[in-house]
C-alpha cells in the first residue's frame, strides 16, 4: 500500500471481462457460429469485511464462468436451456440431493443494472439457503459497452440471415469453493 493515488490497484471482481475483450478473436479464429460459448476459470476477489461460513465467503476464490453468445430474440430460450443444464449438472453429475437445491429468481430490486433476467441456484447449507451459481441474461450490455469505449466494431455477421448484430449473452457463474462446500455438506 502506498499513499500516492497513482499507485492504486484493483483486483478483479470477476474473470469474465477477458472473455468480452477476446470474444471476437475467439469467434473469428475458431470460425464459431452463434450460438457458442466461451468458458474459463480464474481468481476473483471481493472486499469482504470478514470471511464467514467456513469457505462459503472468502476474499479470494476460484470462479468458473461461461458466456454463451446467442442471437437476440433467442436469449429467453437459451436462458431456460442453461438453467436446466446447470441444475442437471448438480443433480446428475455431482449427485447433490434435488431437495437441497432450488432456483431463486432475482426481483426488480435485486436485478443487476446489466441483466434482463437473473436466477441463482441455491443450496440449503447448514447455515441456510445460499447461492452457489448465478445464471443471467446480460443482453448485449457488455459487448455494447466494449464496442463504445474501444471504438471497435464487435457485431457478429450472420451469413444465413445476412444481418449484423451484437449477440446477447447468457452467463453462468459459479464459485468453485461454494460448489465444493455444497458437495461436502451433501455428503
N, C-alpha and C positions, 0 to 999 in steps of 0.2 A: 504493500500500500504506500502510495506517495501522495503528497498534498497537492501536487500540480494537477490541474484538471485535464491537461493534455495526456496524462498517463492513465486516465480512466479506461478500464476494460470491462467488457460484459461477457458473461458466459451464456451460451445459447440455451434458451428455454425449451427448444425442440430441434431435432435434426432435420426437419422437413425442408428448410429453406434451400439446402443443397439440391434437392430434387427439383424444385422450381427453377433454379438457375440452370440446371443441366437438362431439363426436360426436352428441349428442342434438339440438343446434341444426341441424347439417347434415342429419341424418336427417329431422327434422321439417319444416324449411323446403323441402327438395327432395323430400319425400314418397318417399324411397327405401325399398324393401322389402329385407329381409335375403334373400340376401346382397348386400352392396355394399362398396365400398372407398373410402377417403379417402387421397390421396397428397399428399406435399409434399416440397419440397427446402429445406434450410436449413443454417446453420452449426452445427457440433458441435465440441466441444473435448475434448482428452484431456490429461492431465498426464504427458506423455512426458518422460523424463529427457533423451533425445537423439533428435533426428529422424534417421532412417536409411533406407537403401534408396531414395534419391532422394525421390520424392513418395509412396512407399508409406506411410510412417509420419510423420505431422506432428502438430503440436499443435492446429492449426485446419484444418478441412476441410469440404467440402460433402457432406452426407449426404442421400440420397434414400430416403424411407421410404413404405411403403404399409401401412395397417392395413385388413385385409379382414374385415369383420364377418360371421359366419356362425352358423347355428343349432347349438347344442350337439348332438353326435351326428353332425353332418355335417362337423365340423372335420378329421377324418382325411382324408377325400376332398378337401377344399379344400386341405389341405397338399400332397397328391400333385399336384393340378392346378397349384398355383402353382410347385412345383418344376419341373414340365415347362415351364410358360410362361416361367419365368426362364432356364432353360438354353437354350430355343429362342431367346430374345432374343439371348443371347451368340453362339450358332451362326449363326442365320439372319439377324438384323438387323445385328449388328456384324461378322459374318464371322470370328469367332475360331475357330481350329482346334479341333475337338472333342477331339482327343487332348491338348490343353493344358488342358482343363477336367475337373474331377471334383467329385463330391459327397463331403463329409465329414460323417458323422453324429456329433453330439455324444454322447459316452458319459455314463454316470451321473455321473462325476467332473467333466465339463465343462459339464453342463447348468445353465443359469441357474435360480435359485430359482422364477422365474415360468413356466418353459417345461415343457410336456408333452413336446415333441419339438423338436429343432433340427438344422438342416443348414446347412452352408456350401457355397457354390460357390467352389472354389479354382482358381487359375490357376498354371501352372508357370512362374514368373518365372525369370530368370537366377540369382536367389538362392534358388530353391526354391519349393515349393508354398505358397501363401498365400491367405488369404480375400479375395474381392472382394465377396461378398454373403452375407448370412445370411437364412435363411428359418426362422421359428419359429412354433410353435403356442403362443401365450401364454395359452390358455384364457380364462377370464373374469377373470383376476387383476387387470388394470389397471382395468377398469370396476368391479369389486367393491370395490377399494380407494378409487377416486374416490367411489363411492357411500357407502362407510362414513365417509370423512373429510369429505365435503361435506354429508352428510345429504340428498342429492338422489336421488330415485328415477331410476335410469338404465335400468330394464328396458324392453325392446322389447315392444310388443304385436303379436303375430302374429294378424291378423284371420282368416286362413284356418283356423288351428288353434285359435283362441280361447284363446291362452295367452300368458303373460308370461315372459320370461327375459332374463338377461344374455347377450348374444352372446359367442361365443368369437371370438378374434382370431388370424388368420394374418398375420404381419408379414413383409414383405420389406424388407430394409435394406441399401443399397449405398452404398459410398463412391465418389463421382464421380472423385476423384483416382486411386483404385485401378483403376477401370474404364479411365480414360484411359491409365494405365501399362500395363495388360494389352493394350489395343489397340495402343499404340506398340511394346510388346515383341513382339507377334504379327506386326507389320508387318515 
